[in-house]
């Protein structure tokens, strides 16, 4: 199968490109495929916790008034906030986790 066929395979199974990409991401994650040779910090919980307060802050202070400006400002504020949360709070708190059998 050629790369162009892979990119447009969603047309063969009659699903939207977003649905196809979502399933592809999950499938790659389940398969354990590593796309980079190093490990990223685990900021997923921070994204879950902090994304909405940051969005509200950007809207209420008229910093992000359009979708395009939100796409710029949100990652600029969210990623450093999540990294700070991971290294200052979440990672040190994992030392207190009770592990069975120890």
ZIJO-V495432 format. One record per residue. N is the residue number from 1. SS is DSSP state (2 for helix, 1 for strand, 0 for the rest). PHI is phi in whole degrees, 0 to 359 (* if undefined). Layout:
BEGIN
N	SS	PHI
N	SS	PHI
END
This chain:
BEGIN
1	0	*
2	0	279
3	2	301
4	2	294
5	2	291
6	2	294
7	2	296
8	0	250
9	2	294
10	2	301
11	2	288
12	0	288
13	0	255
14	0	58
15	0	233
16	0	289
17	2	301
18	2	295
19	2	297
20	2	299
21	2	295
22	2	299
23	2	295
24	2	295
25	2	297
26	2	296
27	2	298
28	2	296
29	2	295
30	2	294
31	2	289
32	0	81
33	0	292
34	0	259
35	0	275
36	0	231
37	0	280
38	0	236
39	0	255
40	0	278
41	0	294
42	0	274
43	0	259
44	2	297
45	2	293
46	2	297
47	2	297
48	2	299
49	2	283
50	2	264
51	2	295
52	2	289
53	2	301
54	2	290
55	2	299
56	2	298
57	2	300
58	2	296
59	2	285
60	2	295
61	0	264
62	0	53
63	0	276
64	0	246
65	0	256
66	0	232
67	2	297
68	2	297
69	2	291
70	2	293
71	2	295
72	2	273
73	2	288
74	2	300
75	2	296
76	2	297
77	2	265
78	2	288
79	2	296
80	2	297
81	2	297
82	2	292
83	2	295
84	2	299
85	2	297
86	2	296
87	2	281
88	2	267
89	2	239
90	2	292
91	2	296
92	2	297
93	2	291
94	2	295
95	2	296
96	2	269
97	0	291
98	0	276
99	0	255
100	0	296
101	0	87
102	0	240
END
